[in-house]
Amino acid sequence: MAEKVADEIILFPEANVEGIVVKPWTFGVLLDVNPFLEAIFERIEAKGIKFDGFMLGFAEIKELYFAAAPQLLKILAFTIGKSEDEIRNLDLKVVLRLVYVIWQQNQANLKNALGLFSQSARNEETVEAEG
């Protein structure tokens, strides 16, 4: 099922979850959610959570949830254009599907952007060391 959803997202980047349209992030949305993503990554690092993709056990899922939950509400609000109160009133299964779809739509771009940033930083360090 997850593989089918991922394939559909690649072919049709706009998704519909229980009548809620989910689109891949634009640069503007990424700028809006950046502080919340940064907070999630910082909490994951501070807690020492290590995981590889979706190969997570219950302990890792629990830790990841507690690290990310406060920020997920805000990320969802920016991504789907709903208020935090509207999101709080959604069924938990719908919220989990929304989070999964948002991750699937944006993970490749996030990985690419992070790779470009780290490559750029390495290039700057090399230039400074040579200069």
C-alpha positions as CSV (number, residue, x, y, z in Angstrom):
1,M,0.0,0.0,0.0
2,A,2.7,2.5,1.0
3,E,4.6,1.7,-2.2
4,K,1.5,2.4,-4.3
5,V,1.0,5.7,-2.5
6,A,4.6,6.6,-3.1
7,D,4.3,5.7,-6.8
8,E,1.1,7.8,-7.2
9,I,2.8,10.8,-5.5
10,I,5.7,10.6,-8.0
11,L,3.3,10.4,-11.0
12,F,0.7,12.9,-9.5
13,P,2.4,15.3,-7.1
14,E,-0.9,16.7,-5.9
15,A,-2.6,14.3,-3.5
16,N,-6.1,14.1,-2.0
17,V,-6.4,12.8,1.6
18,E,-10.1,12.7,2.8
19,G,-10.9,15.7,0.7
20,I,-7.8,17.7,1.7
21,V,-5.5,18.6,-1.2
22,V,-1.8,18.2,-0.4
23,K,0.7,19.8,-2.8
24,P,4.5,19.5,-2.7
25,W,6.1,22.4,-0.9
26,T,7.0,25.5,-2.9
27,F,10.1,27.5,-1.9
28,G,7.8,29.9,0.1
29,V,6.2,27.0,2.1
30,L,9.7,25.6,2.7
31,L,10.8,29.0,4.1
32,D,7.7,29.0,6.3
33,V,8.2,25.5,7.7
34,N,12.0,25.8,8.0
35,P,12.0,26.9,11.6
36,F,9.8,23.9,12.5
37,L,11.9,21.4,10.6
38,E,15.0,22.8,12.2
39,A,13.5,22.3,15.6
40,I,12.6,18.7,14.8
41,F,16.1,18.0,13.5
42,E,17.6,19.6,16.6
43,R,15.4,17.5,19.0
44,I,16.2,14.3,17.1
45,E,19.9,15.0,17.3
46,A,19.7,16.0,21.0
47,K,17.8,12.8,21.8
48,G,20.3,10.8,19.8
49,I,17.6,9.2,17.7
50,K,19.1,7.2,14.9
51,F,17.0,5.7,12.1
52,D,17.3,4.7,8.5
53,G,14.2,5.8,6.5
54,F,11.0,4.0,7.6
55,M,12.8,1.0,9.2
56,L,11.8,2.0,12.7
57,G,10.9,0.0,15.7
58,F,8.3,1.1,18.3
59,A,10.9,2.8,20.5
60,E,12.2,4.9,17.6
61,I,8.7,5.8,16.4
62,K,7.8,6.9,20.0
63,E,10.9,9.0,20.3
64,L,10.4,10.5,16.8
65,Y,6.8,11.4,17.7
66,F,7.7,13.2,20.9
67,A,10.5,15.0,19.2
68,A,8.4,16.2,16.3
69,A,4.8,16.4,17.5
70,P,4.7,20.1,18.5
71,Q,6.1,21.2,15.1
72,L,4.0,18.8,13.0
73,L,0.9,20.8,13.8
74,K,2.5,24.0,12.4
75,I,4.0,22.2,9.4
76,L,0.6,20.7,8.6
77,A,-1.1,24.1,8.9
78,F,1.3,25.7,6.4
79,T,1.2,22.7,4.0
80,I,-2.5,22.2,3.7
81,G,-3.6,25.8,4.4
82,K,-5.8,25.0,7.4
83,S,-5.8,26.4,10.9
84,E,-4.2,24.6,13.8
85,D,-7.6,24.2,15.4
86,E,-9.0,22.6,12.2
87,I,-6.0,20.2,12.2
88,R,-6.5,19.4,15.9
89,N,-10.1,18.3,15.1
90,L,-9.1,15.9,12.3
91,D,-9.2,12.1,12.9
92,L,-5.7,10.8,13.9
93,K,-5.7,8.4,10.9
94,V,-6.2,11.3,8.6
95,V,-3.4,13.3,10.2
96,L,-1.0,10.3,10.0
97,R,-1.9,9.9,6.3
98,L,-1.3,13.6,5.7
99,V,2.1,13.5,7.4
100,Y,3.1,10.5,5.4
101,V,2.0,12.1,2.1
102,I,3.8,15.3,2.9
103,W,6.9,13.4,3.7
104,Q,6.7,11.4,0.5
105,Q,6.1,14.5,-1.6
106,N,9.0,16.5,-0.1
107,Q,11.7,14.0,1.1
108,A,13.6,13.9,-2.2
109,N,13.8,17.7,-2.4
110,L,14.8,18.0,1.3
111,K,17.6,15.4,0.8
112,N,18.8,17.1,-2.3
113,A,18.7,20.6,-0.7
114,L,20.6,19.3,2.4
115,G,23.1,17.6,0.1
116,L,23.7,20.8,-1.8
117,F,24.1,22.8,1.4
118,S,26.6,20.4,2.8
119,Q,28.5,20.2,-0.5
120,S,28.5,24.0,-0.7
121,A,29.8,24.2,2.9
122,R,32.6,21.6,2.1
123,N,33.6,23.6,-1.0
124,E,33.8,26.9,1.1
125,E,35.9,25.1,3.7
126,T,38.3,23.9,0.9
127,V,38.5,27.4,-0.6
128,E,39.3,28.9,2.8
129,A,41.9,26.3,3.6
130,E,43.6,26.8,0.3
131,G,43.4,30.6,0.5
